[in-house]
């Protein structure tokens, strides 16, 4: 029985094809490589590279305070929503929640004033402040009277 040397799965021993180091296969490879390199040069010539700018540089302490204030305000809104669900509470008993929300809202607005307009944190603070203002305005208007 004659055993033939395998060249990997699905490959059969070559018979009469270009061998490793054959001049025509080397030239074909060089031609393909040069064509790919030219494409890469064309791409780099048409797409200028701009330096990466730091996203938002600001006072890290202010940013941390803004995130914490937003979290506290969202928690207060959740507590207020739970208090609204409690049918045994009168509208006057919601007053402490409203005062806390108004104070937190003012704190959010103070922090927001110190952030740039394109800062994602500023956008988040604006959304939380708007929701807080809406809830306090509805209470002051009498929407939660029974």
RAWOCOR-V530373 format. One record per pair of residues at least 24 apart in sequence whose ideal C-beta (glycine too) atoms are under 10 Angstrom apart, sorted by sequence separation. I is the first residue (numbers start at 1). J is the second residue. If there is no record, write none. Layout:
i->I j->J
i->I j->J
This chain:
i->76 j->100
i->77 j->101
i->104 j->128
i->105 j->129
i->108 j->132
i->109 j->133
i->76 j->101
i->104 j->129
i->105 j->130
i->108 j->133
i->105 j->131
i->106 j->132
i->73 j->100
i->76 j->103
i->77 j->104
i->105 j->132
i->72 j->100
i->73 j->101
i->76 j->104
i->104 j->132
i->105 j->133
i->75 j->104
i->76 j->105
i->73 j->103
i->74 j->104
i->101 j->131
i->102 j->132
i->105 j->135
i->73 j->104
i->101 j->132
i->102 j->133
i->105 j->136
i->72 j->104
i->73 j->105
i->101 j->133
i->104 j->136
i->102 j->135
i->70 j->104
i->73 j->107
i->98 j->132
i->101 j->135
i->102 j->136
i->69 j->104
i->72 j->107
i->73 j->108
i->101 j->136
i->102 j->137
i->69 j->105
i->72 j->108
i->100 j->136
i->70 j->107
i->98 j->135
i->99 j->136
i->102 j->139
i->69 j->107
i->70 j->108
i->97 j->135
i->98 j->136
i->101 j->139
i->102 j->140
i->69 j->108
i->97 j->136
i->98 j->137
i->98 j->138
i->66 j->107
i->69 j->110
i->70 j->111
i->98 j->139
i->65 j->107
i->66 j->108
i->69 j->111
i->70 j->112
i->97 j->139
i->98 j->140
i->68 j->111
i->69 j->112
i->66 j->110
i->67 j->111
i->95 j->139
i->65 j->110
i->66 j->111
i->94 j->139
i->65 j->111
i->66 j->112
i->98 j->144
i->63 j->111
i->66 j->114
i->91 j->139
i->62 j->111
i->65 j->114
i->66 j->115
i->94 j->144
i->63 j->114
i->70 j->121
i->77 j->128
i->84 j->135
i->91 j->142
i->62 j->114
i->63 j->115
i->73 j->125
i->80 j->132
i->91 j->143
i->62 j->115
i->66 j->119
i->91 j->144
i->92 j->145
i->67 j->121
i->70 j->124
i->74 j->128
i->77 j->131
i->81 j->135
i->90 j->144
i->91 j->145
i->59 j->114
i->66 j->121
i->70 j->125
i->73 j->128
i->77 j->132
i->80 j->135
i->84 j->139
i->89 j->144
i->90 j->145
i->91 j->146
i->58 j->114
i->59 j->115
i->63 j->119
i->66 j->122
i->69 j->125
i->72 j->128
i->73 j->129
i->76 j->132
i->80 j->136
i->90 j->146
i->58 j->115
i->64 j->121
i->67 j->124
i->70 j->127
i->71 j->128
i->74 j->131
i->77 j->134
i->89 j->146
i->58 j->116
i->63 j->121
i->66 j->124
i->67 j->125
i->70 j->128
i->73 j->131
i->74 j->132
i->77 j->135
i->56 j->115
i->57 j->116
i->62 j->121
i->63 j->122
i->66 j->125
i->69 j->128
i->70 j->129
i->73 j->132
i->76 j->135
i->80 j->139
i->87 j->146
i->56 j->116
i->69 j->129
i->84 j->144
i->58 j->119
i->83 j->144
i->56 j->118
i->66 j->128
i->70 j->132
i->55 j->118
i->56 j->119
i->58 j->121
i->55 j->119
i->56 j->120
i->58 j->122
i->80 j->144
i->55 j->120
i->56 j->121
i->56 j->122
